[in-house]
């Protein structure tokens, strides 16, 4: 009986810890939300997108806005939940930036999004990011 208890406690401790999950959270500040209503309600004012870099399933955006230091900023990537029928297919996305900082400094911050849910297959899709001047090939 004592051996079973030790085994059970060890098993629960092993399953409760996962370095992979922690690494994933660090890589993805916010993940994508696929919701047409939220997409339509999302305002894209108050910030500029300085850079967009796609590395595998991770899209890193450098966002510039006024603020103190950007530590309280929250960014969410919102997809319109519509696949545009073209070749290659296209999806419309935008950033919802929550910025409650009331400072006059202009700062920039990187946000990394795991966008793998936007791709149904291995085919190429084009992402139309509102506020970015070119399509992102994914």
C-alpha positions as CSV (number, residue, x, y, z in Angstrom):
1,X,0.0,0.0,0.0
2,X,2.8,2.4,0.9
3,X,4.5,1.6,-2.5
4,X,1.3,2.4,-4.3
5,X,1.0,5.8,-2.5
6,X,4.6,6.7,-3.4
7,X,4.1,5.7,-7.0
8,X,0.9,7.8,-7.2
9,X,2.5,10.9,-5.7
10,X,5.5,10.5,-8.0
11,X,3.3,10.1,-11.0
12,X,1.2,13.2,-10.1
13,X,4.3,15.3,-9.5
14,X,5.8,14.2,-12.9
15,X,2.6,15.0,-14.8
16,X,2.1,18.3,-13.0
17,X,5.5,19.7,-14.3
18,X,6.1,20.4,-17.9
19,X,8.9,22.4,-19.3
20,X,7.3,22.4,-22.7
21,X,4.2,24.1,-21.5
22,X,6.2,26.8,-19.8
23,X,8.3,27.4,-22.9
24,X,5.2,27.7,-25.1
25,X,3.7,30.4,-22.8
26,X,6.9,32.4,-22.9
27,X,7.0,32.2,-26.7
28,X,3.4,33.3,-27.1
29,X,2.5,36.5,-25.4
30,X,-1.1,36.1,-26.6
31,X,-2.5,33.6,-29.0
32,X,-4.9,34.2,-31.8
33,X,-8.7,34.4,-31.3
34,X,-10.9,33.5,-34.2
35,X,-14.1,35.4,-33.8
36,X,-15.9,37.5,-36.4
37,X,-17.8,39.7,-33.9
38,X,-14.7,40.5,-31.9
39,X,-12.9,41.2,-35.2
40,X,-15.6,43.7,-36.2
41,X,-15.5,45.4,-32.8
42,X,-11.7,45.7,-32.6
43,X,-10.4,49.2,-33.2
44,X,-6.9,49.5,-34.7
45,X,-6.1,53.0,-33.5
46,X,-3.5,54.2,-31.0
47,X,-0.6,52.1,-32.2
48,X,1.6,51.4,-35.2
49,X,3.0,48.2,-36.4
50,X,6.8,48.6,-37.0
51,X,7.7,45.1,-38.1
52,X,6.2,41.7,-38.7
53,X,8.3,38.5,-38.7
54,X,7.0,35.1,-39.3
55,X,9.1,32.1,-38.0
56,X,7.2,28.8,-38.5
57,X,3.9,29.1,-36.6
58,X,5.0,32.2,-34.6
59,X,4.2,35.7,-35.8
60,X,6.2,38.4,-34.0
61,X,4.9,41.9,-34.3
62,X,6.7,45.0,-33.1
63,X,4.1,47.5,-31.9
64,X,4.8,51.2,-31.2
65,X,2.5,53.3,-29.0
66,X,2.6,55.9,-26.3
67,X,3.0,54.7,-22.8
68,X,5.3,54.4,-19.8
69,X,7.2,51.2,-20.4
70,X,4.7,48.8,-22.0
71,X,4.7,46.3,-19.2
72,X,0.9,46.5,-18.8
73,X,0.2,46.3,-22.5
74,X,-1.9,43.3,-23.6
75,X,-2.2,42.4,-27.3
76,X,-4.5,39.9,-28.9
77,X,-4.4,38.8,-32.5
78,X,-8.0,38.6,-33.8
79,X,-9.0,36.7,-36.9
80,X,-12.2,37.5,-38.8
81,X,-13.2,33.8,-39.0
82,X,-13.5,34.1,-42.8
83,X,-11.4,32.4,-45.4
84,X,-11.3,34.5,-48.5
85,X,-11.7,32.3,-51.6
86,X,-8.6,33.0,-53.6
87,X,-5.5,31.2,-54.7
88,X,-3.8,31.1,-52.2
89,X,-6.5,31.6,-49.6
90,X,-6.4,34.7,-47.4
91,X,-7.4,35.5,-43.9
92,X,-8.0,39.0,-42.3
93,X,-6.4,39.6,-39.0
94,X,-5.9,42.6,-36.7
95,X,-4.4,43.5,-33.3
96,X,-6.4,44.5,-30.3
97,X,-4.0,46.4,-28.1
98,X,-5.1,47.2,-24.5
99,X,-2.9,50.1,-23.4
100,X,-3.9,51.9,-20.2
101,X,-0.6,53.6,-19.7
102,X,-0.9,57.4,-19.5
103,X,2.6,58.6,-20.3
104,X,3.7,60.6,-23.2
105,X,6.8,58.5,-24.2
106,X,6.6,56.6,-27.4
107,X,7.9,53.0,-27.0
108,X,7.8,49.8,-28.9
109,X,7.3,46.2,-27.8
110,X,7.4,42.8,-29.4
111,X,4.4,40.4,-29.2
112,X,4.6,36.9,-30.4
113,X,1.5,35.0,-31.5
114,X,1.1,31.3,-32.2
115,X,-0.9,31.3,-35.4
116,X,-1.0,27.6,-36.2
117,X,-4.8,27.5,-35.7
118,X,-5.2,29.8,-38.8
119,X,-3.9,27.1,-41.1
120,X,-6.0,24.1,-41.9
121,X,-3.5,22.3,-44.1
122,X,0.1,22.6,-45.4
123,X,-0.9,24.9,-48.2
124,X,0.2,28.5,-48.2
125,X,-2.2,31.2,-47.0
126,X,-1.9,35.0,-47.1
127,X,-2.5,37.0,-43.9
128,X,-3.9,40.5,-44.3
129,X,-2.9,42.3,-41.2
130,X,-4.7,45.6,-40.7
131,X,-2.2,48.4,-40.3
132,X,0.6,46.5,-42.1
133,X,1.5,47.5,-45.6
134,X,2.0,44.0,-47.1
135,X,0.5,40.5,-47.0
136,X,2.2,38.0,-44.7
137,X,2.8,34.6,-46.5
138,X,2.2,31.7,-44.1
